[in-house]
Every structure is written in structure tokens, then in C-alpha cells.
């Protein structure tokens, strides 16, 4: 399932966490281009937030995290400890 948003966005997290920004952004674009998923969209939204946070794009990451929360994935204790969202939690502790 090469176009599945849930899988593609997860691949994007891997690329972002290993410093491959271009590949991570390609995955983000592909995940956003396909509205149908075998999973819940809020999981893809969360992974897109992780990609953006890892790439230092805080504002966009917050927007996608908010989209994930508003569509059913409001797991704040997990978000606060998630190493992929560390850039966001650090930014809010000023």
C-alpha cells in the first residue's frame, strides 16, 4: 500500500528523525494528497505534526497536532512525553 497515508506519514517521521528533510516533506505531501486511509485520519495528522516538529516547523506542527486532537486523538500525556514532539513541548515551557 505505497500511497496509504498512515504508512507514508510514518515513513516521513523516520526520514525527519534521520535528517532527510526532503524525503520527509515528500512523504508529508503524499500523505496529504490521499484522503482515504485504512486507519483513522487523526493518526496521520499526528505523524505529520511529528514530521514538522522534527524539522523545526513549530507553528505548522502545532496546527497539525491541533487537527489530530480535534478529530479524535487527544492524548496529551502521550504528547508531552513524545520525543518526536519535544521541539513543541520545549517551545511551550518558556
PDB file as gemmi writes it, atoms N, CA and C in Angstrom:
CRYST1    1.000    1.000    1.000  90.00  90.00  90.00 P 1                      
ATOM      1  N   UNK A   1       0.840  -1.176   0.000  1.00  0.00           N  
ATOM      2  CA  UNK A   1       0.000   0.000   0.000  1.00  0.00           C  
ATOM      3  C   UNK A   1       0.894   1.251   0.000  1.00  0.00           C  
ATOM      4  N   UNK A   2       1.548   1.522  -1.111  1.00  0.00           N  
ATOM      5  CA  UNK A   2       2.532   2.605  -1.154  1.00  0.00           C  
ATOM      6  C   UNK A   2       1.965   4.017  -0.980  1.00  0.00           C  
ATOM      7  N   UNK A   3       0.680   4.195  -1.148  1.00  0.00           N  
ATOM      8  CA  UNK A   3       0.081   5.525  -1.003  1.00  0.00           C  
ATOM      9  C   UNK A   3      -0.729   5.673   0.282  1.00  0.00           C  
ATOM     10  N   UNK A   4      -0.741   4.664   1.139  1.00  0.00           N  
ATOM     11  CA  UNK A   4      -1.530   4.704   2.376  1.00  0.00           C  
ATOM     12  C   UNK A   4      -1.004   5.815   3.291  1.00  0.00           C  
ATOM     13  N   UNK A   5      -1.833   6.824   3.606  1.00  0.00           N  
ATOM     14  CA  UNK A   5      -1.377   7.967   4.407  1.00  0.00           C  
ATOM     15  C   UNK A   5      -0.768   7.591   5.760  1.00  0.00           C  
ATOM     16  N   UNK A   6      -1.318   6.604   6.410  1.00  0.00           N  
ATOM     17  CA  UNK A   6      -0.801   6.210   7.718  1.00  0.00           C  
ATOM     18  C   UNK A   6       0.636   5.685   7.617  1.00  0.00           C  
ATOM     19  N   UNK A   7       0.906   4.896   6.596  1.00  0.00           N  
ATOM     20  CA  UNK A   7       2.244   4.328   6.397  1.00  0.00           C  
ATOM     21  C   UNK A   7       3.208   5.384   5.861  1.00  0.00           C  
ATOM     22  N   UNK A   8       2.745   6.158   4.877  1.00  0.00           N  
ATOM     23  CA  UNK A   8       3.592   7.177   4.269  1.00  0.00           C  
ATOM     24  C   UNK A   8       3.991   8.236   5.298  1.00  0.00           C  
ATOM     25  N   UNK A   9       3.045   8.655   6.133  1.00  0.00           N  
ATOM     26  CA  UNK A   9       3.379   9.659   7.151  1.00  0.00           C  
ATOM     27  C   UNK A   9       4.352   9.083   8.185  1.00  0.00           C  
ATOM     28  N   UNK A  10       4.231   7.811   8.496  1.00  0.00           N  
ATOM     29  CA  UNK A  10       5.183   7.173   9.413  1.00  0.00           C  
ATOM     30  C   UNK A  10       6.585   7.117   8.785  1.00  0.00           C  
ATOM     31  N   UNK A  11       6.641   6.834   7.490  1.00  0.00           N  
ATOM     32  CA  UNK A  11       7.932   6.877   6.799  1.00  0.00           C  
ATOM     33  C   UNK A  11       8.520   8.286   6.875  1.00  0.00           C  
ATOM     34  N   UNK A  12       7.652   9.287   6.773  1.00  0.00           N  
ATOM     35  CA  UNK A  12       8.104  10.668   6.885  1.00  0.00           C  
ATOM     36  C   UNK A  12       8.719  10.968   8.240  1.00  0.00           C  
ATOM     37  N   UNK A  13       8.147  10.392   9.296  1.00  0.00           N  
ATOM     38  CA  UNK A  13       8.718  10.562  10.638  1.00  0.00           C  
ATOM     39  C   UNK A  13      10.123   9.954  10.678  1.00  0.00           C  
ATOM     40  N   UNK A  14      10.279   8.791  10.086  1.00  0.00           N  
ATOM     41  CA  UNK A  14      11.608   8.162  10.032  1.00  0.00           C  
ATOM     42  C   UNK A  14      12.596   9.059   9.298  1.00  0.00           C  
ATOM     43  N   UNK A  15      12.209   9.553   8.140  1.00  0.00           N  
ATOM     44  CA  UNK A  15      13.110  10.427   7.379  1.00  0.00           C  
ATOM     45  C   UNK A  15      13.441  11.699   8.159  1.00  0.00           C  
ATOM     46  N   UNK A  16      12.442  12.312   8.759  1.00  0.00           N  
ATOM     47  CA  UNK A  16      12.688  13.547   9.526  1.00  0.00           C  
ATOM     48  C   UNK A  16      13.612  13.287  10.712  1.00  0.00           C  
ATOM     49  N   UNK A  17      13.433  12.150  11.366  1.00  0.00           N  
ATOM     50  CA  UNK A  17      14.260  11.843  12.546  1.00  0.00           C  
ATOM     51  C   UNK A  17      15.701  11.492  12.173  1.00  0.00           C  
ATOM     52  N   UNK A  18      15.933  11.197  10.901  1.00  0.00           N  
ATOM     53  CA  UNK A  18      17.303  10.894  10.447  1.00  0.00           C  
ATOM     54  C   UNK A  18      17.883  12.012   9.593  1.00  0.00           C  
ATOM     55  N   UNK A  19      17.230  13.181   9.621  1.00  0.00           N  
ATOM     56  CA  UNK A  19      17.772  14.349   8.940  1.00  0.00           C  
ATOM     57  C   UNK A  19      17.543  14.415   7.445  1.00  0.00           C  
ATOM     58  N   UNK A  20      16.650  13.610   6.930  1.00  0.00           N  
ATOM     59  CA  UNK A  20      16.371  13.607   5.486  1.00  0.00           C  
ATOM     60  C   UNK A  20      15.124  14.452   5.214  1.00  0.00           C  
ATOM     61  N   UNK A  21      15.306  15.765   5.308  1.00  0.00           N  
ATOM     62  CA  UNK A  21      14.184  16.706   5.237  1.00  0.00           C  
ATOM     63  C   UNK A  21      13.400  16.601   3.937  1.00  0.00           C  
ATOM     64  N   UNK A  22      14.076  16.538   2.822  1.00  0.00           N  
ATOM     65  CA  UNK A  22      13.398  16.489   1.531  1.00  0.00           C  
ATOM     66  C   UNK A  22      12.500  15.257   1.413  1.00  0.00           C  
ATOM     67  N   UNK A  23      13.025  14.102   1.810  1.00  0.00           N  
ATOM     68  CA  UNK A  23      12.233  12.869   1.755  1.00  0.00           C  
ATOM     69  C   UNK A  23      11.063  12.930   2.740  1.00  0.00           C  
ATOM     70  N   UNK A  24      11.293  13.525   3.913  1.00  0.00           N  
ATOM     71  CA  UNK A  24      10.219  13.660   4.904  1.00  0.00           C  
ATOM     72  C   UNK A  24       9.097  14.529   4.352  1.00  0.00           C  
ATOM     73  N   UNK A  25       9.454  15.625   3.707  1.00  0.00           N  
ATOM     74  CA  UNK A  25       8.437  16.510   3.139  1.00  0.00           C  
ATOM     75  C   UNK A  25       7.717  15.861   1.961  1.00  0.00           C  
ATOM     76  N   UNK A  26       8.423  15.043   1.194  1.00  0.00           N  
ATOM     77  CA  UNK A  26       7.760  14.297   0.118  1.00  0.00           C  
ATOM     78  C   UNK A  26       6.705  13.355   0.697  1.00  0.00           C  
ATOM     79  N   UNK A  27       7.038  12.690   1.783  1.00  0.00           N  
ATOM     80  CA  UNK A  27       6.087  11.793   2.440  1.00  0.00           C  
ATOM     81  C   UNK A  27       4.887  12.568   2.972  1.00  0.00           C  
ATOM     82  N   UNK A  28       5.141  13.717   3.565  1.00  0.00           N  
ATOM     83  CA  UNK A  28       4.065  14.559   4.078  1.00  0.00           C  
ATOM     84  C   UNK A  28       3.120  14.934   2.946  1.00  0.00           C  
ATOM     85  N   UNK A  29       3.665  15.360   1.811  1.00  0.00           N  
ATOM     86  CA  UNK A  29       2.850  15.741   0.659  1.00  0.00           C  
ATOM     87  C   UNK A  29       2.033  14.560   0.149  1.00  0.00           C  
ATOM     88  N   UNK A  30       2.649  13.407   0.054  1.00  0.00           N  
ATOM     89  CA  UNK A  30       1.945  12.207  -0.415  1.00  0.00           C  
ATOM     90  C   UNK A  30       0.839  11.812   0.547  1.00  0.00           C  
ATOM     91  N   UNK A  31       1.107  11.868   1.837  1.00  0.00           N  
ATOM     92  CA  UNK A  31       0.093  11.507   2.842  1.00  0.00           C  
ATOM     93  C   UNK A  31      -1.097  12.462   2.781  1.00  0.00           C  
ATOM     94  N   UNK A  32      -0.834  13.728   2.555  1.00  0.00           N  
ATOM     95  CA  UNK A  32      -1.920  14.716   2.487  1.00  0.00           C  
ATOM     96  C   UNK A  32      -2.716  14.622   1.188  1.00  0.00           C  
ATOM     97  N   UNK A  33      -2.113  14.089   0.153  1.00  0.00           N  
ATOM     98  CA  UNK A  33      -2.766  14.018  -1.158  1.00  0.00           C  
ATOM     99  C   UNK A  33      -3.804  12.913  -1.251  1.00  0.00           C  
ATOM    100  N   UNK A  34      -3.746  11.939  -0.345  1.00  0.00           N  
ATOM    101  CA  UNK A  34      -4.666  10.809  -0.405  1.00  0.00           C  
ATOM    102  C   UNK A  34      -5.615  10.862   0.788  1.00  0.00           C  
ATOM    103  N   UNK A  35      -6.868  11.247   0.564  1.00  0.00           N  
ATOM    104  CA  UNK A  35      -7.795  11.403   1.680  1.00  0.00           C  
ATOM    105  C   UNK A  35      -8.304  10.092   2.286  1.00  0.00           C  
ATOM    106  N   UNK A  36      -8.156   8.980   1.560  1.00  0.00           N  
ATOM    107  CA  UNK A  36      -8.666   7.709   2.070  1.00  0.00           C  
ATOM    108  C   UNK A  36      -7.568   6.938   2.768  1.00  0.00           C  
ATOM    109  N   UNK A  37      -7.927   6.354   3.909  1.00  0.00           N  
ATOM    110  CA  UNK A  37      -6.957   5.609   4.701  1.00  0.00           C  
ATOM    111  C   UNK A  37      -7.637   4.414   5.336  1.00  0.00           C  
ATOM    112  N   UNK A  38      -6.877   3.355   5.582  1.00  0.00           N  
ATOM    113  CA  UNK A  38      -7.465   2.218   6.294  1.00  0.00           C  
ATOM    114  C   UNK A  38      -7.523   2.500   7.788  1.00  0.00           C  
ATOM    115  N   UNK A  39      -6.826   3.518   8.234  1.00  0.00           N  
ATOM    116  CA  UNK A  39      -6.819   3.895   9.654  1.00  0.00           C  
ATOM    117  C   UNK A  39      -7.588   5.182   9.866  1.00  0.00           C  
ATOM    118  N   UNK A  40      -7.559   5.673  11.065  1.00  0.00           N  
ATOM    119  CA  UNK A  40      -8.189   6.952  11.372  1.00  0.00           C  
ATOM    120  C   UNK A  40      -7.265   8.076  10.933  1.00  0.00           C  
ATOM    121  N   UNK A  41      -7.813   9.088  10.313  1.00  0.00           N  
ATOM    122  CA  UNK A  41      -7.019  10.203   9.798  1.00  0.00           C  
ATOM    123  C   UNK A  41      -6.244  10.913  10.904  1.00  0.00           C  
ATOM    124  N   UNK A  42      -6.791  10.923  12.132  1.00  0.00           N  
ATOM    125  CA  UNK A  42      -6.099  11.656  13.197  1.00  0.00           C  
ATOM    126  C   UNK A  42      -4.712  11.079  13.502  1.00  0.00           C  
ATOM    127  N   UNK A  43      -4.487   9.821  13.212  1.00  0.00           N  
ATOM    128  CA  UNK A  43      -3.153   9.247  13.419  1.00  0.00           C  
ATOM    129  C   UNK A  43      -2.168   9.791  12.378  1.00  0.00           C  
ATOM    130  N   UNK A  44      -2.625   9.914  11.145  1.00  0.00           N  
ATOM    131  CA  UNK A  44      -1.778  10.522  10.117  1.00  0.00           C  
ATOM    132  C   UNK A  44      -1.500  11.981  10.458  1.00  0.00           C  
ATOM    133  N   UNK A  45      -2.505  12.702  10.945  1.00  0.00           N  
ATOM    134  CA  UNK A  45      -2.320  14.103  11.318  1.00  0.00           C  
ATOM    135  C   UNK A  45      -1.260  14.231  12.421  1.00  0.00           C  
ATOM    136  N   UNK A  46      -1.328  13.334  13.382  1.00  0.00           N  
ATOM    137  CA  UNK A  46      -0.337  13.329  14.470  1.00  0.00           C  
ATOM    138  C   UNK A  46       1.070  13.099  13.898  1.00  0.00           C  
ATOM    139  N   UNK A  47       1.206  12.141  12.996  1.00  0.00           N  
ATOM    140  CA  UNK A  47       2.518  11.840  12.423  1.00  0.00           C  
ATOM    141  C   UNK A  47       3.015  13.003  11.569  1.00  0.00           C  
ATOM    142  N   UNK A  48       2.119  13.705  10.904  1.00  0.00           N  
ATOM    143  CA  UNK A  48       2.504  14.896  10.151  1.00  0.00           C  
ATOM    144  C   UNK A  48       3.007  15.966  11.128  1.00  0.00           C  
ATOM    145  N   UNK A  49       2.333  16.102  12.270  1.00  0.00           N  
ATOM    146  CA  UNK A  49       2.803  17.039  13.305  1.00  0.00           C  
ATOM    147  C   UNK A  49       4.206  16.661  13.767  1.00  0.00           C  
ATOM    148  N   UNK A  50       4.461  15.374  13.918  1.00  0.00           N  
ATOM    149  CA  UNK A  50       5.792  14.915  14.331  1.00  0.00           C  
ATOM    150  C   UNK A  50       6.840  15.272  13.280  1.00  0.00           C  
ATOM    151  N   UNK A  51       6.526  15.048  12.016  1.00  0.00           N  
ATOM    152  CA  UNK A  51       7.460  15.398  10.939  1.00  0.00           C  
ATOM    153  C   UNK A  51       7.829  16.875  11.036  1.00  0.00           C  
ATOM    154  N   UNK A  52       6.809  17.702  11.123  1.00  0.00           N  
ATOM    155  CA  UNK A  52       7.038  19.147  11.146  1.00  0.00           C  
ATOM    156  C   UNK A  52       7.792  19.587  12.396  1.00  0.00           C  
ATOM    157  N   UNK A  53       7.488  18.985  13.532  1.00  0.00           N  
ATOM    158  CA  UNK A  53       8.207  19.317  14.766  1.00  0.00           C  
ATOM    159  C   UNK A  53       9.680  18.929  14.643  1.00  0.00           C  
ATOM    160  N   UNK A  54       9.943  17.755  14.106  1.00  0.00           N  
ATOM    161  CA  UNK A  54      11.326  17.308  13.935  1.00  0.00           C  
ATOM    162  C   UNK A  54      12.103  18.206  12.979  1.00  0.00           C  
ATOM    163  N   UNK A  55      11.394  18.823  12.039  1.00  0.00           N  
ATOM    164  CA  UNK A  55      12.037  19.711  11.077  1.00  0.00           C  
ATOM    165  C   UNK A  55      12.109  21.157  11.576  1.00  0.00           C  
ATOM    166  N   UNK A  56      11.643  21.374  12.820  1.00  0.00           N  
ATOM    167  CA  UNK A  56      11.715  22.705  13.410  1.00  0.00           C  
ATOM    168  C   UNK A  56      10.642  23.672  12.945  1.00  0.00           C  
ATOM    169  N   UNK A  57       9.578  23.153  12.379  1.00  0.00           N  
ATOM    170  CA  UNK A  57       8.478  23.990  11.882  1.00  0.00           C  
ATOM    171  C   UNK A  57       7.342  23.969  12.910  1.00  0.00           C  
ATOM    172  N   UNK A  58       7.589  24.670  14.003  1.00  0.00           N  
ATOM    173  CA  UNK A  58       6.702  24.600  15.166  1.00  0.00           C  
ATOM    174  C   UNK A  58       5.264  25.010  14.888  1.00  0.00           C  
ATOM    175  N   UNK A  59       5.073  26.149  14.243  1.00  0.00           N  
ATOM    176  CA  UNK A  59       3.716  26.643  14.028  1.00  0.00           C  
ATOM    177  C   UNK A  59       2.882  25.648  13.224  1.00  0.00           C  
ATOM    178  N   UNK A  60       3.433  25.158  12.140  1.00  0.00           N  
ATOM    179  CA  UNK A  60       2.724  24.172  11.330  1.00  0.00           C  
ATOM    180  C   UNK A  60       2.506  22.871  12.107  1.00  0.00           C  
ATOM    181  N   UNK A  61       3.495  22.474  12.902  1.00  0.00           N  
ATOM    182  CA  UNK A  61       3.360  21.255  13.709  1.00  0.00           C  
ATOM    183  C   UNK A  61       2.218  21.395  14.710  1.00  0.00           C  
ATOM    184  N   UNK A  62       2.129  22.555  15.368  1.00  0.00           N  
ATOM    185  CA  UNK A  62       1.027  22.793  16.302  1.00  0.00           C  
ATOM    186  C   UNK A  62      -0.324  22.710  15.589  1.00  0.00           C  
ATOM    187  N   UNK A  63      -0.397  23.244  14.385  1.00  0.00           N  
ATOM    188  CA  UNK A  63      -1.653  23.207  13.628  1.00  0.00           C  
ATOM    189  C   UNK A  63      -2.075  21.774  13.329  1.00  0.00           C  
ATOM    190  N   UNK A  64      -1.128  20.936  12.920  1.00  0.00           N  
ATOM    191  CA  UNK A  64      -1.458  19.543  12.632  1.00  0.00           C  
ATOM    192  C   UNK A  64      -1.771  18.759  13.901  1.00  0.00           C  
ATOM    193  N   UNK A  65      -1.094  19.072  14.978  1.00  0.00           N  
ATOM    194  CA  UNK A  65      -1.399  18.413  16.248  1.00  0.00           C  
ATOM    195  C   UNK A  65      -2.804  18.802  16.706  1.00  0.00           C  
ATOM    196  N   UNK A  66      -3.145  20.054  16.535  1.00  0.00           N  
ATOM    197  CA  UNK A  66      -4.495  20.511  16.868  1.00  0.00           C  
ATOM    198  C   UNK A  66      -5.539  19.805  16.002  1.00  0.00           C  
ATOM    199  N   UNK A  67      -5.229  19.620  14.729  1.00  0.00           N  
ATOM    200  CA  UNK A  67      -6.134  18.893  13.829  1.00  0.00           C  
ATOM    201  C   UNK A  67      -6.302  17.448  14.294  1.00  0.00           C  
ATOM    202  N   UNK A  68      -5.224  16.833  14.731  1.00  0.00           N  
ATOM    203  CA  UNK A  68      -5.285  15.470  15.244  1.00  0.00           C  
ATOM    204  C   UNK A  68      -6.180  15.399  16.479  1.00  0.00           C  
ATOM    205  N   UNK A  69      -5.995  16.348  17.383  1.00  0.00           N  
ATOM    206  CA  UNK A  69      -6.783  16.387  18.623  1.00  0.00           C  
ATOM    207  C   UNK A  69      -8.257  16.602  18.319  1.00  0.00           C  
ATOM    208  N   UNK A  70      -8.552  17.563  17.440  1.00  0.00           N  
ATOM    209  CA  UNK A  70      -9.952  17.891  17.161  1.00  0.00           C  
ATOM    210  C   UNK A  70     -10.673  16.792  16.386  1.00  0.00           C  
ATOM    211  N   UNK A  71      -9.920  15.878  15.791  1.00  0.00           N  
ATOM    212  CA  UNK A  71     -10.558  14.775  15.079  1.00  0.00           C  
ATOM    213  C   UNK A  71     -10.530  13.462  15.865  1.00  0.00           C  
ATOM    214  N   UNK A  72     -10.148  13.533  17.158  1.00  0.00           N  
ATOM    215  CA  UNK A  72     -10.304  12.356  17.999  1.00  0.00           C  
ATOM    216  C   UNK A  72      -9.075  11.795  18.684  1.00  0.00           C  
ATOM    217  N   UNK A  73      -7.918  12.377  18.485  1.00  0.00           N  
ATOM    218  CA  UNK A  73      -6.704  11.830  19.104  1.00  0.00           C  
ATOM    219  C   UNK A  73      -6.141  12.832  20.106  1.00  0.00           C  
ATOM    220  N   UNK A  74      -6.831  12.983  21.216  1.00  0.00           N  
ATOM    221  CA  UNK A  74      -6.432  13.934  22.259  1.00  0.00           C  
ATOM    222  C   UNK A  74      -5.737  13.192  23.389  1.00  0.00           C  
ATOM    223  N   UNK A  75      -4.485  12.885  23.181  1.00  0.00           N  
ATOM    224  CA  UNK A  75      -3.736  12.091  24.148  1.00  0.00           C  
ATOM    225  C   UNK A  75      -2.595  12.934  24.714  1.00  0.00           C  
ATOM    226  N   UNK A  76      -2.948  13.962  25.473  1.00  0.00           N  
ATOM    227  CA  UNK A  76      -1.972  14.927  25.971  1.00  0.00           C  
ATOM    228  C   UNK A  76      -0.859  14.314  26.807  1.00  0.00           C  
ATOM    229  N   UNK A  77      -1.113  13.352  27.702  1.00  0.00           N  
ATOM    230  CA  UNK A  77       0.011  12.764  28.450  1.00  0.00           C  
ATOM    231  C   UNK A  77       1.060  12.136  27.522  1.00  0.00           C  
ATOM    232  N   UNK A  78       0.587  11.511  26.455  1.00  0.00           N  
ATOM    233  CA  UNK A  78       1.499  10.918  25.473  1.00  0.00           C  
ATOM    234  C   UNK A  78       2.250  12.010  24.707  1.00  0.00           C  
ATOM    235  N   UNK A  79       1.539  13.037  24.271  1.00  0.00           N  
ATOM    236  CA  UNK A  79       2.167  14.121  23.521  1.00  0.00           C  
ATOM    237  C   UNK A  79       3.278  14.784  24.331  1.00  0.00           C  
ATOM    238  N   UNK A  80       3.043  14.974  25.616  1.00  0.00           N  
ATOM    239  CA  UNK A  80       4.020  15.654  26.459  1.00  0.00           C  
ATOM    240  C   UNK A  80       5.317  14.859  26.631  1.00  0.00           C  
ATOM    241  N   UNK A  81       5.250  13.541  26.452  1.00  0.00           N  
ATOM    242  CA  UNK A  81       6.431  12.693  26.614  1.00  0.00           C  
ATOM    243  C   UNK A  81       7.001  12.200  25.292  1.00  0.00           C  
ATOM    244  N   UNK A  82       6.322  12.504  24.205  1.00  0.00           N  
ATOM    245  CA  UNK A  82       6.722  12.016  22.889  1.00  0.00           C  
ATOM    246  C   UNK A  82       8.019  12.697  22.440  1.00  0.00           C  
ATOM    247  N   UNK A  83       9.085  11.946  22.217  1.00  0.00           N  
ATOM    248  CA  UNK A  83      10.344  12.572  21.817  1.00  0.00           C  
ATOM    249  C   UNK A  83      10.260  13.272  20.455  1.00  0.00           C  
ATOM    250  N   UNK A  84       9.351  12.837  19.592  1.00  0.00           N  
ATOM    251  CA  UNK A  84       9.199  13.482  18.286  1.00  0.00           C  
ATOM    252  C   UNK A  84       8.551  14.855  18.401  1.00  0.00           C  
ATOM    253  N   UNK A  85       7.849  15.091  19.484  1.00  0.00           N  
ATOM    254  CA  UNK A  85       7.207  16.394  19.711  1.00  0.00           C  
ATOM    255  C   UNK A  85       7.984  17.249  20.707  1.00  0.00           C  
ATOM    256  N   UNK A  86       9.182  16.816  21.052  1.00  0.00           N  
ATOM    257  CA  UNK A  86       9.986  17.518  22.054  1.00  0.00           C  
ATOM    258  C   UNK A  86      10.181  18.995  21.696  1.00  0.00           C  
ATOM    259  N   UNK A  87      10.351  19.284  20.430  1.00  0.00           N  
ATOM    260  CA  UNK A  87      10.516  20.665  19.982  1.00  0.00           C  
ATOM    261  C   UNK A  87       9.305  21.516  20.370  1.00  0.00           C  
ATOM    262  N   UNK A  88       8.126  20.928  20.348  1.00  0.00           N  
ATOM    263  CA  UNK A  88       6.906  21.665  20.702  1.00  0.00           C  
ATOM    264  C   UNK A  88       6.783  21.828  22.203  1.00  0.00           C  
ATOM    265  N   UNK A  89       7.069  20.787  22.954  1.00  0.00           N  
ATOM    266  CA  UNK A  89       6.942  20.892  24.410  1.00  0.00           C  
ATOM    267  C   UNK A  89       8.006  21.834  24.967  1.00  0.00           C  
ATOM    268  N   UNK A  90       9.171  21.845  24.371  1.00  0.00           N  
ATOM    269  CA  UNK A  90      10.231  22.767  24.784  1.00  0.00           C  
ATOM    270  C   UNK A  90       9.791  24.215  24.503  1.00  0.00           C  
ATOM    271  N   UNK A  91       9.157  24.433  23.381  1.00  0.00           N  
ATOM    272  CA  UNK A  91       8.729  25.780  22.989  1.00  0.00           C  
ATOM    273  C   UNK A  91       7.650  26.317  23.907  1.00  0.00           C  
ATOM    274  N   UNK A  92       6.839  25.452  24.503  1.00  0.00           N  
ATOM    275  CA  UNK A  92       5.754  25.910  25.354  1.00  0.00           C  
ATOM    276  C   UNK A  92       6.184  26.089  26.809  1.00  0.00           C  
ATOM    277  N   UNK A  93       7.383  25.719  27.158  1.00  0.00           N  
ATOM    278  CA  UNK A  93       7.875  25.829  28.543  1.00  0.00           C  
ATOM    279  C   UNK A  93       8.723  27.073  28.765  1.00  0.00           C  
ATOM    280  N   UNK A  94       8.616  28.032  27.907  1.00  0.00           N  
ATOM    281  CA  UNK A  94       9.457  29.235  28.023  1.00  0.00           C  
ATOM    282  C   UNK A  94       9.253  29.978  29.293  1.00  0.00           C  
TER     283      UNK A  94                                                      
END                                                                             
